[in-house]
Amino acid sequence: MTSHPGGADTGSAAPPSSKATPLSGAVAKIMRRVTPLFAVMMMCNQLNRSNIGYAESHLEADLGIGATAYGLGAGLFFIAYFLFEVPSNVLMKRFGPKIWLSRICVSWGVVSACMLFAQGPTSFYVLRFLLGVAEAGFVPAVLYYLARWLPNDYRGRANARYAVGALVAFSVSGPLSGPLLRMDGTFGLRGWQWMFLVEGVMSVAIGVVAFFRLDSRIEDARWLTADEKRELTAAIDAEDAEHADPAGDDRRSMWAVLRDPRILLFVFVYFSVQMSIYANTFWLPSIVRDIKGTNDITVGLLSSVPWIFAMVAMFLLARIGDRTNRRKPLLIGALVAAAAGSYLAAVTSPWLALAMLTIAAMGFKSISPIFWPIVQRTVHPMVIGVAIAIINSIANLGGFVAPYGFGIVKDRTGSTQWGLIGLAVFSLIAALASCLIRENDDRDSGLSRKRESGKAAPGRYPAVGGMAAGDISAKSI
């Protein structure tokens, strides 16, 4: 395995015939110890924020929460998420990722379990808002953690490995929630109360595990050898040095990033993606219920189908993006697939709609491991945590707009058809907007050739918008 002067591994994990280095050994340990834990935490994260989709009809029957109220409650989560994500990220840097990530996981588990005490629309709104407060900062904290523990060349693959937890959540939430909903009357609790309680307790347990498995700093990791710590720290420090602001003004660099029009472009694209994700998350079970002969169990099973196919597509696109270093065409293609699938789902029969939504999910759920490496290579490392938090928090407002909009449309028309058409329009506009993203293919090709020869490419971090832009492509390990 070769390394360039920046210190980051430039190839995939050492093949059997090559000599392993302390750096490659450290990366392999992180991939085995940290990313699976983050994947499980992400699974619980998505499970607790989206499980109300399976309880929608029960909440209406038991608590009088109609489609509009349900959509508003689903969306209020993201208002809180938007308001508290950046403060949460600031506090994470003060308390350290270990304590803060564990706190976030335990907090959202407690609030999710408390959903069993909902008595009507008002308490439903309050608990959904508090859940957003509890979860705020989780994704930026994970991305920040990976950025401080892994060299650039491995972050894309690490991002994909932890992000798969969301797809696992969507795939298992139906088969898990369906049987829990069938526990109606057990110990005097309704089925939807059991669902919130059990899935909330799961998150609390994972948060406790995270506290004992994570370390805030590389030097605190007893499971790394001294050589591994030294080389890993040197690699990341060298990359940071290549990004250093010559004037030494971190605040100026931060504001330069936040004023960059490309950041606004990233926000819009990811906002559109989040609209598709959460409209489907909260309303897919309702769409599946239109298929004749379904019940809680079959709705849960059928609702998992799009997410299973999306998981395969996400890994495939992440691998292609890592190997080619050309993620822009993949991003545009995924958005077009999301637009086409959403539109066709709106104009076909329920069974065909499920198939079309599967195509759409393969598009919009594959975008995260393609999108974030593009962002990470544009933003200065000194402000990457805050920049990611801002992009993620603003874009997550799509999680408010889409579910609430769907609820209003369904109450007024009795159908989700126009909601799906709206998603198609936003995805298509995002695909067109993504054409404005600039990828320097000649630079990437030159890097690849030089890496193969074991030499560093001069000017690896050319100036972008007044600051450096790092190459964050991830190799297979």
KEMI-121742 format. One record per residue (C-alpha): residue number from 0; residue in one letter; x, y, z. Coordinates in nm, 2 decimals, decimal comma. Layout:
% KEMI-121742
NUM|a|X|Y|Z
...
***
This chain:
% KEMI-121742
0|m|0,00|0,00|0,00
1|t|0,14|0,34|-0,10
2|s|0,11|0,66|0,08
3|h|0,15|1,01|-0,05
4|p|0,32|1,29|0,15
5|g|-0,02|1,39|0,29
6|g|0,00|1,08|0,50
7|a|-0,33|0,92|0,39
8|d|-0,35|0,58|0,23
9|t|-0,40|0,60|-0,14
10|g|-0,49|0,25|-0,21
11|s|-0,73|-0,01|-0,09
12|a|-0,66|-0,23|0,21
13|a|-0,34|-0,41|0,17
14|p|-0,37|-0,72|-0,05
15|p|-0,23|-1,05|0,08
16|s|0,10|-1,00|-0,11
17|s|0,17|-0,65|0,02
18|k|0,31|-0,54|0,35
19|a|0,06|-0,40|0,60
20|t|0,15|-0,07|0,77
21|p|0,06|0,07|1,11
22|l|-0,17|0,31|0,92
23|s|-0,35|0,04|0,73
24|g|-0,39|-0,16|1,05
25|a|-0,54|0,14|1,23
26|v|-0,78|0,21|0,95
27|a|-0,89|-0,16|0,95
28|k|-0,95|-0,15|1,32
29|i|-1,16|0,16|1,30
30|m|-1,37|0,01|1,02
31|r|-1,43|-0,30|1,24
32|r|-1,49|-0,13|1,57
33|v|-1,64|0,22|1,50
34|t|-1,83|0,21|1,17
35|p|-2,05|-0,09|1,26
36|l|-2,15|0,08|1,59
37|f|-2,23|0,40|1,39
38|a|-2,44|0,19|1,15
39|v|-2,64|0,04|1,45
40|m|-2,68|0,39|1,60
41|m|-2,80|0,52|1,26
42|m|-3,05|0,23|1,23
43|c|-3,20|0,31|1,57
44|n|-3,20|0,68|1,48
45|q|-3,40|0,63|1,17
46|l|-3,62|0,37|1,34
47|n|-3,73|0,61|1,62
48|r|-3,79|0,91|1,40
49|s|-3,99|0,72|1,13
50|n|-4,18|0,45|1,31
51|i|-4,49|0,67|1,34
52|g|-4,55|0,58|0,97
53|y|-4,67|0,24|1,08
54|a|-4,88|0,38|1,36
55|e|-5,05|0,65|1,15
56|s|-5,39|0,47|1,11
57|h|-5,38|0,36|1,48
58|l|-5,31|0,72|1,60
59|e|-5,60|0,84|1,40
60|a|-5,83|0,58|1,54
61|d|-5,72|0,61|1,91
62|l|-5,62|0,97|1,94
63|g|-5,81|1,15|1,66
64|i|-5,49|1,25|1,48
65|g|-5,59|1,31|1,12
66|a|-5,37|1,32|0,81
67|t|-5,29|1,69|0,84
68|a|-5,22|1,67|1,22
69|y|-5,01|1,36|1,16
70|g|-4,81|1,53|0,88
71|l|-4,75|1,84|1,10
72|g|-4,64|1,62|1,39
73|a|-4,40|1,42|1,17
74|g|-4,26|1,75|1,03
75|l|-4,22|1,93|1,37
76|f|-3,94|1,69|1,44
77|f|-3,74|1,86|1,17
78|i|-3,81|2,21|1,29
79|a|-3,65|2,12|1,62
80|y|-3,37|1,94|1,44
81|f|-3,30|2,26|1,24
82|l|-3,31|2,49|1,55
83|f|-3,08|2,27|1,76
84|e|-2,84|2,10|1,52
85|v|-2,57|2,37|1,51
86|p|-2,58|2,43|1,89
87|s|-2,56|2,05|1,94
88|n|-2,25|2,04|1,71
89|v|-2,08|2,32|1,91
90|l|-2,15|2,14|2,24
91|m|-2,02|1,81|2,09
92|k|-1,68|1,98|2,04
93|r|-1,69|2,10|2,40
94|f|-1,78|1,77|2,56
95|g|-1,62|1,54|2,31
96|p|-1,78|1,30|2,06
97|k|-1,79|1,00|2,30
98|i|-2,00|1,17|2,56
99|w|-2,21|1,36|2,31
100|l|-2,30|1,08|2,07
101|s|-2,39|0,86|2,36
102|r|-2,60|1,13|2,51
103|i|-2,79|1,19|2,18
104|c|-2,86|0,82|2,14
105|v|-2,99|0,78|2,50
106|s|-3,20|1,10|2,48
107|w|-3,38|1,01|2,16
108|g|-3,45|0,66|2,30
109|v|-3,61|0,81|2,61
110|v|-3,82|1,06|2,42
111|s|-3,93|0,79|2,17
112|a|-4,04|0,56|2,45
113|c|-4,24|0,85|2,60
114|m|-4,44|0,86|2,28
115|l|-4,66|0,59|2,45
116|f|-4,80|0,87|2,67
117|a|-4,94|1,07|2,38
118|q|-5,30|1,16|2,45
119|g|-5,40|1,37|2,14
120|p|-5,26|1,61|1,87
121|t|-5,10|1,85|2,12
122|s|-4,90|1,60|2,32
123|f|-4,81|1,43|1,99
124|y|-4,67|1,76|1,86
125|v|-4,47|1,82|2,18
126|l|-4,32|1,48|2,18
127|r|-4,22|1,49|1,81
128|f|-4,06|1,83|1,87
129|l|-3,87|1,70|2,17
130|l|-3,75|1,40|1,97
131|g|-3,60|1,65|1,71
132|v|-3,42|1,83|2,00
133|a|-3,28|1,50|2,12
134|e|-3,16|1,38|1,78
135|a|-3,02|1,71|1,67
136|g|-2,65|1,69|1,59
137|f|-2,62|1,32|1,54
138|v|-2,53|1,30|1,17
139|p|-2,28|1,60|1,18
140|a|-2,12|1,45|1,50
141|v|-2,07|1,11|1,32
142|l|-1,93|1,28|1,00
143|y|-1,70|1,50|1,22
144|y|-1,58|1,19|1,41
145|l|-1,49|1,01|1,09
146|a|-1,32|1,32|0,96
147|r|-1,10|1,33|1,27
148|w|-1,02|0,96|1,28
149|l|-0,98|0,86|0,91
150|p|-0,76|0,99|0,63
151|n|-0,94|1,13|0,33
152|d|-0,91|0,83|0,12
153|y|-1,12|0,61|0,35
154|r|-1,40|0,85|0,45
155|g|-1,63|0,78|0,16
156|r|-1,64|0,41|0,23
157|a|-1,68|0,48|0,60
158|n|-1,97|0,72|0,53
159|a|-2,14|0,45|0,32
160|r|-2,09|0,18|0,59
161|y|-2,25|0,38|0,86
162|a|-2,52|0,53|0,64
163|v|-2,64|0,17|0,55
164|g|-2,78|0,17|0,90
165|a|-3,06|0,40|0,78
166|l|-3,15|0,15|0,50
167|v|-3,14|-0,14|0,75
168|a|-3,38|0,06|0,97
169|f|-3,62|0,11|0,68
170|s|-3,59|-0,25|0,58
171|v|-3,66|-0,40|0,93
172|s|-3,89|-0,13|1,06
173|g|-4,19|-0,29|0,89
174|p|-4,12|-0,65|0,99
175|l|-4,04|-0,53|1,35
176|s|-4,32|-0,27|1,39
177|g|-4,59|-0,49|1,24
178|p|-4,58|-0,76|1,51
179|l|-4,54|-0,50|1,79
180|l|-4,86|-0,33|1,66
181|r|-5,03|-0,67|1,69
182|m|-4,96|-0,68|2,07
183|d|-5,26|-0,46|2,11
184|g|-5,41|-0,50|2,46
185|t|-5,10|-0,68|2,62
186|f|-5,06|-0,55|2,97
187|g|-5,32|-0,28|2,89
188|l|-5,11|-0,11|2,63
189|r|-5,21|-0,05|2,27
190|g|-5,00|-0,19|1,99
191|w|-4,86|0,14|1,89
192|q|-4,76|0,21|2,25
193|w|-4,56|-0,12|2,26
194|m|-4,39|-0,02|1,93
195|f|-4,27|0,32|2,07
196|l|-4,16|0,16|2,40
197|v|-3,96|-0,13|2,27
198|e|-3,79|0,06|1,99
199|g|-3,71|0,35|2,23
200|v|-3,55|0,11|2,49
201|m|-3,34|-0,04|2,21
202|s|-3,18|0,31|2,14
203|v|-3,11|0,36|2,51
204|a|-2,92|0,03|2,52
205|i|-2,72|0,12|2,21
206|g|-2,63|0,46|2,36
207|v|-2,49|0,29|2,67
208|v|-2,28|0,06|2,45
209|a|-2,15|0,36|2,25
210|f|-2,02|0,52|2,57
211|f|-1,80|0,22|2,64
212|r|-1,70|0,16|2,28
213|l|-1,61|0,50|2,15
214|d|-1,31|0,72|2,23
215|s|-1,31|1,10|2,17
216|r|-0,95|1,12|2,06
217|i|-0,71|0,89|1,88
218|e|-0,46|0,90|2,16
219|d|-0,73|0,77|2,40
220|a|-0,79|0,45|2,20
221|r|-0,63|0,16|2,39
222|w|-0,72|-0,07|2,11
223|l|-0,47|0,10|1,88
224|t|-0,09|0,04|1,91
225|a|0,14|0,33|1,97
226|d|0,27|0,30|1,61
227|e|-0,09|0,30|1,48
228|k|-0,18|0,61|1,68
229|r|0,13|0,79|1,57
230|e|0,09|0,72|1,19
231|l|-0,28|0,78|1,20
232|t|-0,24|1,11|1,38
233|a|0,04|1,21|1,15
234|a|-0,16|1,14|0,84
235|i|-0,46|1,35|0,95
236|d|-0,24|1,63|1,08
237|a|-0,05|1,64|0,74
238|e|-0,38|1,67|0,56
239|d|-0,49|1,95|0,79
240|a|-0,16|2,13|0,73
241|e|-0,22|2,11|0,35
242|h|-0,55|2,28|0,41
243|a|-0,41|2,54|0,65
244|d|-0,53|2,90|0,61
245|p|-0,21|3,10|0,52
246|a|-0,35|3,40|0,71
247|g|-0,44|3,19|1,01
248|d|-0,79|3,34|1,04
249|d|-1,03|3,05|1,09
250|r|-1,33|3,27|1,13
251|r|-1,26|3,43|0,79
252|s|-1,23|3,08|0,64
253|m|-1,56|2,98|0,80
254|w|-1,75|3,27|0,67
255|a|-1,60|3,23|0,33
256|v|-1,73|2,88|0,32
257|l|-2,08|2,98|0,44
258|r|-2,10|3,26|0,18
259|d|-1,99|3,03|-0,10
260|p|-2,28|2,99|-0,35
261|r|-2,20|2,62|-0,38
262|i|-2,29|2,57|-0,02
263|l|-2,64|2,71|-0,11
264|l|-2,65|2,47|-0,40
265|f|-2,56|2,18|-0,17
266|v|-2,84|2,28|0,06
267|f|-3,10|2,29|-0,21
268|v|-3,00|1,95|-0,36
269|y|-2,99|1,78|-0,02
270|f|-3,32|1,96|0,07
271|s|-3,48|1,79|-0,23
272|v|-3,33|1,46|-0,13
273|q|-3,46|1,49|0,22
274|m|-3,81|1,57|0,09
275|s|-3,82|1,24|-0,10
276|i|-3,67|1,04|0,19
277|y|-3,91|1,16|0,45
278|a|-4,23|1,18|0,24
279|n|-4,17|0,81|0,16
280|t|-4,07|0,73|0,52
281|f|-4,39|0,86|0,67
282|w|-4,64|0,80|0,39
283|l|-4,52|0,48|0,22
284|p|-4,71|0,25|0,47
285|s|-5,02|0,46|0,39
286|i|-4,97|0,41|0,02
287|v|-4,91|0,04|0,06
288|r|-5,24|0,02|0,26
289|d|-5,42|0,10|-0,07
290|i|-5,33|-0,25|-0,19
291|k|-5,63|-0,47|-0,13
292|g|-5,60|-0,74|0,14
293|t|-5,32|-0,59|0,34
294|n|-5,29|-0,58|0,72
295|d|-5,03|-0,45|0,97
296|i|-4,80|-0,75|0,90
297|t|-4,82|-0,73|0,52
298|v|-4,80|-0,35|0,51
299|g|-4,48|-0,38|0,72
300|l|-4,33|-0,64|0,49
301|l|-4,42|-0,47|0,16
302|s|-4,31|-0,13|0,29
303|s|-3,96|-0,28|0,34
304|v|-3,91|-0,38|-0,02
305|p|-3,81|-0,04|-0,16
306|w|-3,55|0,01|0,12
307|i|-3,39|-0,34|0,06
308|f|-3,34|-0,26|-0,31
309|a|-3,21|0,09|-0,21
310|m|-2,95|-0,07|0,01
311|v|-2,80|-0,26|-0,28
312|a|-2,81|0,05|-0,50
313|m|-2,64|0,26|-0,23
314|f|-2,35|0,02|-0,20
315|l|-2,31|-0,01|-0,57
316|l|-2,31|0,37|-0,63
317|a|-2,07|0,43|-0,34
318|r|-1,83|0,17|-0,48
319|i|-1,84|0,32|-0,83
320|g|-1,80|0,67|-0,69
321|d|-1,49|0,56|-0,48
322|r|-1,33|0,38|-0,77
323|t|-1,39|0,65|-1,04
324|n|-1,37|0,97|-0,84
325|r|-1,66|1,10|-1,05
326|r|-1,96|1,13|-0,83
327|k|-2,14|1,41|-1,02
328|p|-2,29|1,19|-1,29
329|l|-2,40|0,94|-1,03
330|l|-2,57|1,22|-0,83
331|i|-2,75|1,34|-1,13
332|g|-2,86|0,99|-1,24
333|a|-2,98|0,91|-0,89
334|l|-3,19|1,23|-0,88
335|v|-3,34|1,15|-1,22
336|a|-3,43|0,80|-1,10
337|a|-3,60|0,95|-0,80
338|a|-3,80|1,19|-1,02
339|a|-3,91|0,93|-1,27
340|g|-4,00|0,68|-1,00
341|s|-4,21|0,93|-0,80
342|y|-4,40|1,05|-1,10
343|l|-4,48|0,70|-1,23
344|a|-4,59|0,59|-0,88
345|a|-4,84|0,87|-0,89
346|v|-5,01|0,76|-1,21
347|t|-5,01|0,38|-1,18
348|s|-5,20|0,12|-0,98
349|p|-5,10|0,04|-0,62
350|w|-4,89|-0,26|-0,71
351|l|-4,71|-0,08|-0,99
352|a|-4,68|0,23|-0,76
353|l|-4,48|0,01|-0,51
354|a|-4,25|-0,10|-0,79
355|m|-4,20|0,26|-0,91
356|l|-4,13|0,38|-0,55
357|t|-3,87|0,11|-0,53
358|i|-3,69|0,27|-0,83
359|a|-3,73|0,61|-0,67
360|a|-3,58|0,49|-0,34
361|m|-3,29|0,33|-0,52
362|g|-3,23|0,69|-0,65
363|f|-3,28|0,92|-0,35
364|k|-3,14|0,68|-0,08
365|s|-2,82|0,62|-0,28
366|i|-2,73|0,99|-0,28
367|s|-2,58|1,03|0,07
368|p|-2,24|0,85|0,02
369|i|-2,21|1,03|-0,32
370|f|-2,31|1,37|-0,19
371|w|-2,11|1,41|0,13
372|p|-1,77|1,33|-0,02
373|i|-1,84|1,61|-0,27
374|v|-1,92|1,85|0,02
375|q|-1,62|1,74|0,23
376|r|-1,38|1,80|-0,05
377|t|-1,51|2,15|-0,09
378|v|-1,52|2,27|0,27
379|h|-1,22|2,38|0,47
380|p|-1,14|2,12|0,74
381|m|-1,13|2,38|1,01
382|v|-1,50|2,45|0,96
383|i|-1,62|2,11|0,82
384|g|-1,82|2,03|1,13
385|v|-2,02|2,35|1,14
386|a|-2,06|2,36|0,76
387|i|-2,20|2,00|0,75
388|a|-2,43|2,08|1,04
389|i|-2,56|2,39|0,86
390|i|-2,62|2,20|0,53
391|n|-2,77|1,91|0,71
392|s|-3,00|2,11|0,94
393|i|-3,14|2,34|0,67
394|a|-3,18|2,05|0,42
395|n|-3,36|1,85|0,69
396|l|-3,64|2,11|0,68
397|g|-3,74|1,91|0,38
398|g|-3,85|1,65|0,64
399|f|-4,10|1,91|0,76
400|v|-4,23|2,03|0,43
401|a|-4,28|1,69|0,26
402|p|-4,48|1,51|0,54
403|y|-4,69|1,81|0,63
404|g|-4,76|1,89|0,26
405|f|-4,85|1,52|0,20
406|g|-5,10|1,54|0,49
407|i|-5,26|1,85|0,36
408|v|-5,29|1,71|0,01
409|k|-5,43|1,38|0,14
410|d|-5,69|1,56|0,35
411|r|-5,81|1,78|0,06
412|t|-5,79|1,52|-0,22
413|g|-5,81|1,19|-0,05
414|s|-5,50|1,08|-0,23
415|t|-5,12|1,12|-0,22
416|q|-5,10|1,14|-0,60
417|w|-5,02|1,51|-0,61
418|g|-4,77|1,48|-0,33
419|l|-4,57|1,23|-0,53
420|i|-4,58|1,45|-0,84
421|g|-4,45|1,74|-0,63
422|l|-4,15|1,51|-0,52
423|a|-4,09|1,43|-0,88
424|v|-4,07|1,80|-0,97
425|f|-3,83|1,88|-0,69
426|s|-3,60|1,59|-0,77
427|l|-3,59|1,69|-1,14
428|i|-3,50|2,05|-1,05
429|a|-3,23|1,92|-0,81
430|a|-3,09|1,70|-1,09
431|l|-3,07|2,01|-1,32
432|a|-2,91|2,22|-1,03
433|s|-2,65|1,94|-0,98
434|c|-2,53|2,01|-1,33
435|l|-2,38|2,33|-1,18
436|i|-2,15|2,13|-0,95
437|r|-1,80|2,15|-1,08
438|e|-1,58|1,84|-1,07
439|n|-1,23|1,87|-1,20
440|d|-1,20|1,54|-1,39
441|d|-0,85|1,62|-1,52
442|r|-0,73|1,67|-1,16
443|d|-0,89|1,35|-1,04
444|s|-0,74|1,15|-1,33
445|g|-0,40|1,30|-1,27
446|l|-0,43|1,21|-0,90
447|s|-0,52|0,85|-0,99
448|r|-0,22|0,81|-1,22
449|k|0,02|0,96|-0,97
450|r|-0,12|0,75|-0,69
451|e|-0,07|0,44|-0,88
452|s|0,30|0,53|-0,92
453|g|0,32|0,61|-0,55
454|k|0,38|0,98|-0,61
455|a|0,19|1,27|-0,47
456|a|0,01|1,50|-0,71
457|p|0,13|1,85|-0,69
458|g|-0,14|2,10|-0,59
459|r|-0,36|1,82|-0,44
460|y|-0,57|2,08|-0,27
461|p|-0,62|2,36|-0,53
462|a|-0,78|2,68|-0,41
463|v|-1,16|2,67|-0,42
464|g|-1,36|2,97|-0,32
465|g|-1,06|3,11|-0,13
466|m|-0,97|2,79|0,05
467|a|-0,85|2,44|-0,01
468|a|-1,05|2,16|-0,13
469|g|-0,94|1,81|-0,03
470|d|-0,98|1,49|-0,22
471|i|-1,20|1,26|-0,01
472|s|-1,23|0,96|-0,23
473|a|-1,24|0,63|-0,04
474|k|-1,07|0,32|-0,15
475|s|-1,19|-0,03|-0,08
476|i|-1,06|-0,19|0,23
***
